[in-house]
Amino acid sequence: MSEQDTFWISVGEKFFGLILLIIGAILLYFTATSIELGGFIIFFGVLGVIILVLGVALLLFKPPE
C-alpha cells in the first residue's frame, strides 16, 4: 500500500470515528432526557455507550502501516 493510500485510509477512519462519536453523544443525550422511553432506556443507553466507545477507539487507534 502506498503512502498516499495510507493517508486517505487514516483520514477516513478519523472522520468516521468523529461521526460515530457525535452520534453516540446525541443518542446518550436524548436517552437521558427522555422519560417516555420506559424500559428501553437501558437498551438505548448501552447502545449509545457502545457507539461512543467505537468512535473514540477509531479516533485513537492508528491503522496498520
N, C-alpha and C positions, 0 to 999 in steps of 0.2 A: 504494500500500500504506500502510495507516495505521501509526501509531507502535506501536499495540498488536500488530499482526501482526508487525512487525519485531522486537519484543521477544521474542515466542514463537519465532520462527524462530531468533533468536540463542541462546535458551536451549536449544532442541532441538539446534542444531548443537554447542554446547558439551557437552551431555550425551552425544550420540553420539560426539564426539571423545574424551571421557573413557572411555566404554565400549570404544572401539577401542584406546585406549592401554593399558587394563588387559588386554584380550585379547591384544594383541601382546606385552606384557611376560610374561604367563603362557606364551604359546606359545614365546617365546625361552628362558624358564627351563627348561621341560620338554624342549625340544630340546637344550639344552646339557647337561642332566643325564641324558639317556637314551643309553645305549650301544647298545641293541639296534635302533636305527633304521637302522643300516648306511649305505647310500648315500643315504638320504633326509634325512640331517642337513642337507645343503646346501639342499635344497628347502624344508624347513620353517624353516630359519634365515632364508633370504631372504624367505619368506612372512611370518615374524614381524616382520622389519625393515620390510617394506612396510606392514603393518598398523600398526606403531608410528609410522612417519612420517606416515601418513594421520591418525592420531589427534592427533599433535602439530600437524599443519597445521590441522585443524579447530579445535583449541583456540586457535591463534594468529591465524588469519585472521578478518577481520570480514566479515559478509555485506554485500552492497551495500545502500545506503540507498534 
